Amino acid sequence: MDMPVTERLGLHIKRVEQELMAAKHAALRPLGLTVPQYVALYALDDQPGLSAAALARACLVTPQTIATVLANLEAKGLIIRQPHPWHRKVAEVRLTDDGRRVLAQADAKAFAIEQRIADGFSPGERALLIDLLARASSQLALAPEQD
Protein backbone atom coordinates (compact mmCIF):
# COMPACT_ATOMS: atom_id res chain seq x y z
CA MET A 1 0.00 0.00 0.00
CA ASP A 2 1.21 3.45 -0.80
CA MET A 3 1.01 6.10 1.86
CA PRO A 4 2.28 9.65 1.50
CA VAL A 5 5.41 10.36 3.53
CA THR A 6 3.55 12.99 5.54
CA GLU A 7 1.18 10.28 6.82
CA ARG A 8 3.83 7.69 7.77
CA LEU A 9 3.79 7.61 11.56
CA GLY A 10 7.13 5.83 11.86
CA LEU A 11 8.93 8.73 10.19
CA HIS A 12 7.37 11.27 12.55
CA ILE A 13 8.13 9.17 15.62
CA LYS A 14 11.72 8.55 14.49
CA ARG A 15 12.34 12.23 13.72
CA VAL A 16 11.19 13.32 17.18
CA GLU A 17 13.21 10.53 18.83
CA GLN A 18 16.35 11.61 16.94
CA GLU A 19 15.78 15.26 17.87
CA LEU A 20 15.30 14.29 21.53
CA MET A 21 18.46 12.16 21.56
CA ALA A 22 20.48 14.91 19.87
CA ALA A 23 19.31 17.46 22.45
CA LYS A 24 20.18 15.10 25.33
CA HIS A 25 23.57 14.24 23.82
CA ALA A 26 24.39 17.96 23.56
CA ALA A 27 23.23 18.60 27.12
CA LEU A 28 25.13 15.64 28.60
CA ARG A 29 28.37 16.12 26.67
CA PRO A 30 29.74 18.80 29.08
CA LEU A 31 29.31 16.28 31.92
CA GLY A 32 31.32 13.70 29.99
CA LEU A 33 28.30 11.42 29.57
CA THR A 34 26.53 9.85 26.63
CA VAL A 35 22.78 9.20 26.60
CA PRO A 36 23.27 5.42 27.12
CA GLN A 37 25.53 6.14 30.11
CA TYR A 38 22.94 8.52 31.58
CA VAL A 39 20.17 5.93 31.06
CA ALA A 40 22.27 3.29 32.83
CA LEU A 41 22.97 5.61 35.78
CA TYR A 42 19.28 6.47 35.97
CA ALA A 43 18.27 2.79 35.97
CA LEU A 44 20.88 1.93 38.61
CA ASP A 45 19.68 4.75 40.83
CA ASP A 46 16.15 3.37 40.55
CA GLN A 47 17.22 -0.28 41.01
CA PRO A 48 20.58 -0.52 42.80
CA GLY A 49 22.39 -3.81 42.48
CA LEU A 50 21.16 -4.83 39.05
CA SER A 51 23.25 -7.32 37.13
CA ALA A 52 24.64 -6.28 33.75
CA ALA A 53 22.08 -8.52 32.01
CA ALA A 54 19.16 -6.99 33.92
CA LEU A 55 20.54 -3.51 33.30
CA ALA A 56 20.77 -4.19 29.55
CA ARG A 57 17.10 -5.19 29.55
CA ALA A 58 16.11 -2.14 31.61
CA CYS A 59 18.02 0.17 29.24
CA LEU A 60 16.74 -1.56 26.08
CA VAL A 61 20.25 -2.27 24.80
CA THR A 62 22.24 -5.38 23.99
CA PRO A 63 24.48 -7.08 26.56
CA GLN A 64 27.49 -6.04 24.44
CA THR A 65 26.42 -2.39 24.55
CA ILE A 66 25.87 -2.42 28.31
CA ALA A 67 29.28 -4.03 28.81
CA THR A 68 30.90 -1.06 27.03
CA VAL A 69 28.73 1.45 28.91
CA LEU A 70 29.62 -0.13 32.26
CA ALA A 71 33.33 -0.27 31.47
CA ASN A 72 33.29 3.45 30.67
CA LEU A 73 31.25 4.35 33.76
CA GLU A 74 33.54 2.24 35.95
CA ALA A 75 36.64 3.92 34.48
CA LYS A 76 35.11 7.30 35.39
CA GLY A 77 34.47 6.11 38.95
CA LEU A 78 30.69 6.48 38.61
CA ILE A 79 29.78 2.84 39.32
CA ILE A 80 31.21 -0.12 41.18
CA ARG A 81 30.68 -3.80 40.49
CA GLN A 82 30.50 -6.17 43.44
CA PRO A 83 29.98 -9.92 43.62
CA HIS A 84 26.34 -10.89 44.19
CA PRO A 85 25.89 -12.27 47.72
CA TRP A 86 24.34 -15.55 46.47
CA HIS A 87 25.35 -15.89 42.83
CA ARG A 88 29.14 -15.90 42.63
CA LYS A 89 29.22 -15.52 38.83
CA VAL A 90 26.94 -12.47 38.89
CA ALA A 91 28.15 -8.96 39.71
CA GLU A 92 25.85 -6.32 41.14
CA VAL A 93 26.28 -2.82 39.78
CA ARG A 94 25.82 0.21 42.01
CA LEU A 95 26.37 3.95 41.77
CA THR A 96 29.25 5.54 43.62
CA ASP A 97 28.82 8.88 45.40
CA ASP A 98 30.34 10.53 42.31
CA GLY A 99 27.87 8.57 40.16
CA ARG A 100 24.94 9.91 42.17
CA ARG A 101 26.33 13.45 41.94
CA VAL A 102 26.82 13.28 38.16
CA LEU A 103 23.41 11.64 37.72
CA ALA A 104 21.74 14.50 39.59
CA GLN A 105 23.38 17.02 37.25
CA ALA A 106 22.58 14.94 34.16
CA ASP A 107 18.99 14.33 35.18
CA ALA A 108 18.40 18.04 35.70
CA LYS A 109 19.55 18.64 32.12
CA ALA A 110 17.48 15.75 30.71
CA PHE A 111 14.43 16.82 32.68
CA ALA A 112 14.72 20.38 31.33
CA ILE A 113 14.65 19.02 27.77
CA GLU A 114 11.66 16.81 28.47
CA GLN A 115 9.92 19.71 30.21
CA ARG A 116 10.48 21.84 27.11
CA ILE A 117 8.55 19.23 25.13
CA ALA A 118 5.82 18.98 27.75
CA ASP A 119 5.40 22.76 27.84
CA GLY A 120 4.19 22.63 24.23
CA PHE A 121 1.09 20.67 25.30
CA SER A 122 -1.80 21.16 27.66
CA PRO A 123 -2.11 18.58 30.47
CA GLY A 124 -4.88 16.86 28.50
CA GLU A 125 -2.78 16.79 25.33
CA ARG A 126 0.17 15.31 27.25
CA ALA A 127 -2.06 12.57 28.66
CA LEU A 128 -3.49 11.91 25.19
CA LEU A 129 -0.01 11.76 23.65
CA ILE A 130 1.13 9.27 26.28
CA ASP A 131 -1.98 7.15 25.63
CA LEU A 132 -1.50 7.29 21.86
CA LEU A 133 2.17 6.29 22.10
CA ALA A 134 1.21 3.41 24.41
CA ARG A 135 -1.39 2.31 21.87
CA ALA A 136 1.18 2.46 19.07
CA SER A 137 3.51 0.31 21.17
CA SER A 138 0.72 -2.19 21.84
CA GLN A 139 -0.06 -2.39 18.14
CA LEU A 140 3.54 -3.27 17.38
CA ALA A 141 3.52 -5.96 20.06
CA LEU A 142 0.37 -7.52 18.59
CA ALA A 143 1.10 -7.11 14.88
CA PRO A 144 2.41 -10.14 13.05
CA GLU A 145 5.88 -9.74 11.58
CA GLN A 146 5.81 -9.28 7.84
CA ASP A 147 8.83 -9.17 5.60
Backbone as a ProteinNet text record, in pm:
[ID]
protein_1_A
[PRIMARY]
MDMPVTERLGLHIKRVEQELMAAKHAALRPLGLTVPQYVALYALDDQPGLSAAALARACLVTPQTIATVLANLEAKGLIIRQPHPWHRKVAEVRLTDDGRRVLAQADAKAFAIEQRIADGFSPGERALLIDLLARASSQLALAPEQD
[TERTIARY]
82.5	0	87.2	49	120.6	58.4	145.1	100.8	194.6	140.1	228	321.8	441.2	541.5	485.9	408.4	355.1	258.7	210	117.6	184.9	312.2	382.8	423.8	356.5	378.9	521.5	577.3	713	814.2	799.7	893.1	881	758.4	737.2	792.2	764	812.5	965.2	1025.9	1172	1236.3	1178.1	1234.5	1236.6	1125.8	1119	1217.6	1226.9	1321	1464.5	1499.3	1634.6	1660.9	1562.3	1578.4	1595	1518.8	1530.1	1667.5	1714.5	1845.8	1957.8	1946.6	2048.3	2052.4	1935.5	1930.6	1991.3	1961.8	2017.8	2167.6	2212.5	2357.4	2429.3	2376	2439.1	2439.2	2331.9	2323.2	2415.1	2433.2	2512.5	2662.1	2696.8	2836.9	2927	2886.4	2974.1	2999	2912.2	2931.2	3015.7	3053.4	3132.2	3049.4	2919	2830.3	2767.5	2735.4	2652.8	2511.1	2415.2	2278	2270.3	2332.7	2326.5	2387.8	2493.7	2552.9	2456.6	2392.5	2293.5	2179	2128.3	2017.1	2057.8	2179.7	2227.5	2236	2290.9	2297.5	2157.6	2065.8	1927.7	1864.2	1883.3	1826.7	1889.2	2020	2087.7	2047.4	2015.6	1967.6	1830	1749.4	1615	1617.6	1712.4	1721.7	1866.1	1917.4	2057.6	2082.2	2200	2238.7	2197.7	2150.8	2116.3	2239.8	2217.2	2325.3	2337.3	2446	2463.5	2352.9	2314	2208.5	2075.5	2041.2	1915.8	1921.7	2037.7	2053.7	2037.5	2093	2076.6	1928.9	1854.7	1710.3	1639.9	1674.2	1611.1	1640.9	1759.5	1801.7	1768.6	1711.2	1673.8	1794	1905.2	2025.5	2074.8	2169.1	2224.3	2322.5	2347.1	2447.5	2585.7	2620	2748.9	2754.4	2645.9	2642.3	2654.6	2581	2586.5	2723.9	2792.2	2927.7	3020.3	3009.2	3089.8	3051.5	2921	2872.9	2926.2	2916.5	2961.8	3112.6	3187.4	3333.4	3369.8	3300.8	3328.9	3286.2	3170.9	3124.7	3215.8	3263.4	3353.6	3487.1	3537.1	3663.6	3653.1	3533.1	3510.5	3482.2	3474.3	3446.9	3302	3209.8	3069	2988.2	3043	2978.1	3083.4	3035.6	3120.7	3046.8	3125.4	3068.5	3115.9	3019.8	3050.3	2990.9	3054.9	2997.6	2859.8	2767.4	2633.8	2648.1	2572.8	2589.2	2558.5	2470.1	2434.3	2484.1	2495.2	2535	2676.6	2772.4	2913.5	2953.7	2884.5	2921.6	2853.5	2768.3	2694.2	2748.9	2770.7	2814.8	2698.2	2682.8	2585.1	2651.5	2575.1	2628.1	2557.3	2637.1	2582	2651.2	2579.5	2637.4	2733.2	2837.9	2924.8	2866.9	2925.7	2882	2899.1	3013.2	3033.8	2928.4	2890.2	2787.3	2654.1	2618.5	2493.8	2500.7	2616.1	2632.6	2619.6	2688.6	2682.4	2541.2	2478	2341.4	2247.8	2260.9	2173.8	2189.9	2313.5	2338	2280.9	2305	2258.3	2106	2044.8	1899.3	1833.7	1894.5	1839.6	1839.9	1946.3	1955	1853.7	1842.7	1748.4	1604.6	1577.5	1442.9	1405.2	1499.6	1471.8	1433	1498.5	1465.4	1325.7	1296.9	1165.6	1056.8	1088.8	992.4	963.1	1066.6	1048.2	946.7	953.3	855.2	717	710.2	581.9	514.9	594.9	540.4	465.7	488.3	418.6	279	238.7	109.5	33.5	-97.8	-180.2	-172	-211.5	-211.4	-293.1	-406.1	-487.8	-419.1	-351.2	-278.2	-161.8	-93.1	17.3	-36	-146.3	-205.5	-247.9	-307.3	-348.8	-227.7	-121.5	-0.6	56.9	62.7	113	25.8	-106.3	-197.8	-180.4	-165.8	-149.5	-18.7	88.7	216.9	209.1	139.3	120.8	40.2	-59.5	-139.5	-54.5	29	118.2	210.3	263.9	351.4	276.6	154	72.5	44.6	20	-6.5	116.2	232.9	354.5	373.1	337.7	352.5	255.8	139.2	37.5	48.5	106.8	109.8	199.9	153.4	240.8	356.9	471.4	588	563.3	594.8	581.5	706.7	762.9	883	848.1
-118.2	0	125	218.4	345.1	440.7	509.7	609.7	728.1	848.2	964.9	974.8	1021.9	1036.3	1114.3	1215.3	1298.8	1223.3	1107.2	1027.6	906.9	885.5	768.8	798.1	734.8	761.1	729.6	622.3	583.4	693.5	763.5	872.5	986.3	1018.5	1126.6	1087.9	964.8	917.1	914.5	863.7	854.6	993.1	1088.7	1223.4	1286.5	1274.4	1332.3	1260.9	1128.8	1053.4	1097.1	1116.2	1160.8	1302	1389.6	1525.7	1524.6	1441.2	1428.7	1377.1	1272	1215.9	1316.6	1390.3	1491.4	1599.6	1643.5	1746	1692.7	1569	1510.1	1489.1	1441.2	1424.3	1557.8	1663.6	1795.7	1842.5	1817.1	1860.4	1779.6	1652	1564.4	1569.3	1610	1612.1	1688.7	1807.8	1880.5	1804.4	1709.8	1628.4	1504.6	1486.6	1369.8	1243.1	1257.9	1142.4	1133.3	1009.9	984.8	954.3	953.6	919.8	777.2	676.9	542.3	535.4	612.1	614.5	677.3	786.4	851.6	755	686.4	593.5	482.4	433.6	328.8	381.8	501.7	560.6	578.3	624.3	647.4	516	410.1	279	224.2	243.2	193.4	271	397	475.3	424.9	387	336.8	194	112.9	-27.6	-64.8	-20.9	-51.6	-201.6	-241.7	-381.4	-467	-405.1	-483.1	-553.5	-666.9	-732.4	-662.6	-687.1	-627.8	-673.3	-799.5	-851.6	-782.3	-767.2	-698.9	-552	-491.4	-351.3	-333.5	-424.9	-418.8	-422.4	-511.3	-519.4	-390	-336.9	-214.1	-95	-94	16.9	-5.4	-121.1	-155.7	-156	-213.6	-226.8	-370.9	-403.1	-538.4	-557.3	-682.5	-708.1	-652.8	-657.5	-604.2	-453.2	-384.1	-239.2	-203.8	-275.3	-241.6	-271.7	-372.9	-402.8	-284.1	-223.6	-105.8	12.9	34.1	144.8	129.7	9.9	-12.9	3.7	-44	-26.9	120.7	201.2	345.3	413	375.6	434.8	394.4	270.8	224.4	298.1	319.4	392.1	535.9	592.4	729.8	734.3	616.7	611.4	638.2	616.8	647.7	527.4	407.4	284.4	192.5	97.5	-11.9	-142.5	-246.8	-380.4	-464.9	-533	-616.6	-754.9	-857.3	-991.7	-998	-1067.9	-1088.5	-1176.1	-1148.8	-1227	-1375.7	-1414	-1555.2	-1617	-1537.1	-1589	-1542.3	-1628.8	-1590.1	-1542.7	-1590	-1551.9	-1422.4	-1368.6	-1247.1	-1130.4	-1018.1	-896.4	-799	-739.3	-632.5	-500.8	-412.9	-282.3	-175.7	-85.9	21.4	153.2	261.6	394.6	425.2	498.2	553.9	689.9	752.6	888.1	982.8	970.8	1053.4	1023.1	895.7	857.2	922.9	925.2	990.7	1141.4	1201.4	1345.4	1379.8	1303.4	1327.6	1300.2	1194.6	1164.2	1280.1	1337.8	1450.2	1565.9	1594.5	1701.8	1664.4	1540.9	1494.5	1491	1443.7	1432.8	1570.4	1668.4	1804.5	1853.9	1823.3	1864.3	1787.5	1656.9	1575.2	1616.1	1641.8	1682.2	1814.8	1907.8	2037.6	2020.6	1927.1	1901.6	1841.6	1743.7	1681.2	1780.2	1869.7	1971.3	2067.9	2098	2184.4	2122.6	1991.9	1923.1	1933.3	1898.9	1897.5	2034.4	2139.6	2275.7	2311.5	2237.4	2262.6	2202.4	2135.4	2067.4	2104	2101.4	2116	1984.5	1984.5	1857.7	1748.2	1783.5	1685.6	1632.3	1721.7	1679	1587.5	1617.9	1530.7	1391.2	1386.6	1257	1181.8	1253	1190.8	1139.2	1218.8	1176	1049	1045.6	926.8	806.2	824.9	715.4	669.7	764.5	729.3	655	698.9	628.7	488.2	473.7	340.5	251.3	307.9	230.7	189.6	279.7	246.2	131.3	138	31.4	-101	-97.5	-219	-277.3	-191.4	-239.3	-312	-261.3	-327.2	-462.9	-469.3	-595.6	-701.8	-658.4	-751.9	-784	-693.4	-710.6	-826.4	-905.3	-1013.5	-953.9	-1019.7	-974.2	-1004.9	-907	-927.6	-875.4	-957.9	-917.3	-890
0	0	0	-78.6	-80	19.8	90.2	186.1	171	161.8	150	270.5	247.3	353.1	471.7	445.8	554.3	645.2	601.8	682	747.7	721.9	776.6	920.9	1013.9	1155.7	1199.2	1146.4	1186.1	1160.7	1049.7	1018.7	1118.1	1157.5	1254.6	1392.1	1432.3	1561.9	1563	1457.1	1449.2	1449	1377.2	1372.5	1512	1584.4	1718.4	1811.8	1799.3	1883	1855.4	1729.3	1694.2	1745.7	1735.9	1786.8	1939.2	2008	2153.2	2192.8	2124.6	2156.5	2127.6	2018.9	1986.5	2093.1	2139.7	2244.7	2374.6	2409.3	2532.6	2518.6	2402.9	2382.3	2402.2	2343.7	2356.1	2501.1	2572.8	2712.4	2804	2773.9	2860	2829.9	2708.9	2667	2765.1	2813.7	2908	3038.6	3071.3	3191.9	3162.8	3036.7	2998.7	2987.8	2966.9	2957	2819.4	2781.5	2663.4	2712.6	2621.9	2660.4	2716	2652.4	2711.7	2852.2	2876.7	3010.8	3111	3071.3	3157.8	3188.5	3086.9	3106.2	3203.3	3191.4	3282.6	3425.7	3443.7	3577.8	3636	3554.1	3596.6	3642.8	3563.2	3596.8	3724.8	3741	3860.8	3985.8	3969.8	4082.9	4125.8	4027.6	4054.6	4110	4060.5	4100.5	4132.6	4246.4	4279.7	4284.6	4239.7	4248.2	4130.6	4023.6	3904.5	3849.4	3787.6	3713.3	3578.3	3507.9	3375	3280.7	3288.8	3200.7	3228.6	3355.9	3391.8	3353	3367.7	3330.4	3179.2	3101.3	2955.4	2918.8	2982.3	2954.9	2996.2	3112.2	3161.3	3070.5	3010.3	2924.2	2777	2746.1	2608.2	2514.4	2561.4	2479.7	2487.1	2401.1	2398.9	2514.7	2552.9	2656.3	2617.8	2488.7	2444	2465.9	2436.1	2455.1	2601.8	2688.2	2830.6	2887	2833.9	2880.8	2854.5	2737.4	2703.1	2790.2	2806.8	2890.5	3032.7	3088.3	3225.9	3239.3	3141.3	3146.6	3149.9	3068.8	3067.1	3196.9	3250.3	3376	3492.3	3489.8	3595.1	3586.9	3465.6	3447.8	3497.4	3490.7	3539	3688.8	3751.6	3894.9	3931	3836.2	3860.7	3907.4	3885.4	3931.5	3992.9	4070.7	4118.4	4090.7	4066.8	4048.9	4166.3	4228.2	4344.2	4322.4	4375.7	4362	4428.1	4363.1	4419.2	4543.3	4649.6	4772.5	4757.8	4661.6	4647.2	4518.5	4413.7	4283	4252.7	4273.2	4263.1	4123.7	4019.6	3883.3	3838.4	3922.9	3888.8	3970.4	3902.7	3971.2	3980.1	4096.1	4113.5	4077.4	4017.4	3978.3	4061.4	4118.4	4201.5	4168.4	4194.4	4176.5	4290.3	4259.1	4362.3	4402.4	4502.4	4539.6	4421.2	4349.8	4230.5	4124.7	4111.7	4015.8	4047.9	4176.1	4216.5	4191.4	4215.7	4194.1	4045	3959.7	3815.6	3762.6	3814.3	3771.7	3804.7	3921.6	3959.1	3860.3	3822.1	3724.7	3587.4	3546.9	3415.6	3410.1	3517.8	3517.7	3514.9	3577.4	3570.4	3425.8	3353.1	3212.5	3127.2	3148.7	3071.5	3102.9	3229.2	3267.9	3202	3195.6	3133.2	2986.4	2917.6	2777	2766.3	2851.2	2847.4	2888.1	2980.5	3021.4	2906.4	2827.7	2710.7	2613.8	2597.2	2512.5	2577.4	2704.8	2775.3	2774.5	2781.5	2784.2	2655.9	2549.5	2423.5	2418.7	2526	2529.6	2656.4	2646.1	2766.3	2844.1	2972	3046.9	2976.9	2920.7	2849.7	2725.4	2652.9	2532.7	2570.6	2680.2	2725.5	2756.7	2830.6	2865.9	2739.9	2644.7	2519.1	2441.4	2435.3	2364.6	2427.5	2558.7	2628.1	2594.9	2596.1	2562.8	2417.9	2326.9	2185.9	2160.7	2226.4	2210.4	2269.7	2381.9	2440.8	2346.4	2281.6	2186.6	2067	2018.8	1907	1945.9	2068.1	2117.5	2125	2175.3	2184.1	2046.5	1949.8	1813.7	1757.8	1786.4	1738.4	1805.5	1932.9	2006.3	1954.2	1905.8	1858.6	1710.6	1633.9	1488.5	1449.2	1354.3	1305.2	1224.5	1235	1158	1011.5	927.2	783.5	716	635.3	559.7	416.3
[MASK]
+++++++++++++++++++++++++++++++++++++++++++++++++++++++++++++++++++++++++++++++++++++++++++++++++++++++++++++++++++++++++++++++++++++++++++++++++++

